[in-house]
Amino acid sequence: SDDDLKRHVEGAATVGACCVRGAPQRYPEGAFDYQKELAKVVDQYGRVIGLAKSYKIKVVIETHCYSFATSPALALNICKNFTPAEIGTIFDIANFSIEGNLVPNLAVAVLGDYIDHVHIGGGKRVTTGYDAAGFRTLGRTMTPMTETDLYIPDWLKALDEAGRHVPLIIEDFTPSVPGADRLRASAAALKRAMAML
């Protein structure tokens, strides 16, 4: 509701946050009219941005699987209706291992100045079985960034070469590993990868 939205933005302003995350809408299952649904999504973000502007808060949307911002290009279809000062993206590399993957330099080039900060984590596809016709079925599992299907150093290099020196946020959901251990291992891996630039 508009009241909930206002409370969210006011809360962010109260604590001095510079941005708020506006979760991208899930895309419908089955056939749908993309342009019609996209127009609704853009209109919703326009309302959020209008409210956030009055509090000097930027709206960020995450490149998130199963949403209208699954890939950089789909996120751009939303963002290009606004300026990078009004809306940015959480460029979530781990989510690209599930859906929306592009080569790193293309993904960074598509969103460019709209990249506000980056989530770095890992995930990989796993075989879950085979269907009745013999086709392999896939699922996914979260992994350390060193084990992801995506080569993190190439993503960091693409961001660096494009001059996108934005905050890098570790997002490690590796199962069965305590949070402090995940953070320690991820921070060390990220430091090694950054030293390669």
Salt bridges, closest charged atoms under 4 A:
ASP2 OD1 - ARG47 NH2 2.44
ASP4 OD1 - ARG7 NH2 2.31
GLU10 OE2 - LYS6 NZ 3.94
GLU37 OE2 - LYS40 NZ 3.28
GLU62 OE1 - ARG21 NH2 2.90
GLU62 OE2 - HIS119 ND1 3.54
GLU86 OE2 - LYS53 NZ 2.55
ASP92 OD2 - HIS119 ND1 3.02
ASP113 OD1 - ARG164 NH1 3.57
ASP116 OD1 - LYS58 NZ 2.86
ASP116 OD2 - HIS117 ND1 2.97
ASP160 OD1 - HIS165 NE2 2.81
GLU161 OE2 - LYS157 NZ 3.88
GLU171 OE2 - HIS119 ND1 3.12
ASP181 OD1 - ARG184 NH2 2.76
